């Protein structure tokens, strides 16, 4: 038994010495001429280094992606809760949408079209004459076209008693069409014969655009957006 153990140890020592001898005197400039064992050791070492570097790089990238997804979590939760609330109140939101559409339709009905503008200007003029006011100025300005409607400013200057001027302003606000009075200025005229006052203002009325004008506006907006790109 002792002989077998001694023989086994001798074989191991011999194998170790043979393996060690292959690593002695290696020429680093000519690795292609190295014995098999050093070549295998270098290959294993290089493979291990490459695998470790790749693993750490992959792990680092995965960690960054995980952290980025974690940062998105609060926003996603908030969006989910918001959409959940909308889904729960969907029927109520639809009712509100219909109410808003009806309100917009009512407002649109208060806007005259092109053909009705002359009649509206006549109504404003008649509202002043009906209160006994004298028109010293009634000059429509340049039409200002917006996205879905157009504005017409009218410069007016009327002379009359204080209460008549106030009643005229109330009559204008109660017209069936939308008319606003802006930049009001009430002064005493230079020649005050009977305690009259003079009011200068800009009356703004609005009309909706006909389909042709809407198409032109949309075309101009698309061309402008394309020019910006």
Buried (B, 14 or more C-beta within 10 A) or exposed (E): EEEEEEEEEEEEEEEEEEEEEBEEEBEEEEEEEBBEBBBEBEEEEEEEEEEEEEEEEEEEEEEEEEEEEEEEEEEEEEEEEEEEEEEEEEEEEEEEEEEEEEEEEEEEEEBBEEEEBEEBBEBBBEBBEEBEBEBEEBEBEEEEBEEEBBBBBBBBBBBBBEEBBBBBBEBBEEBEBBBEBEEEEEEEEEEEEEEBBBBBBBBBBBBBBEEEBBEEBEEEEEEEEEEEE
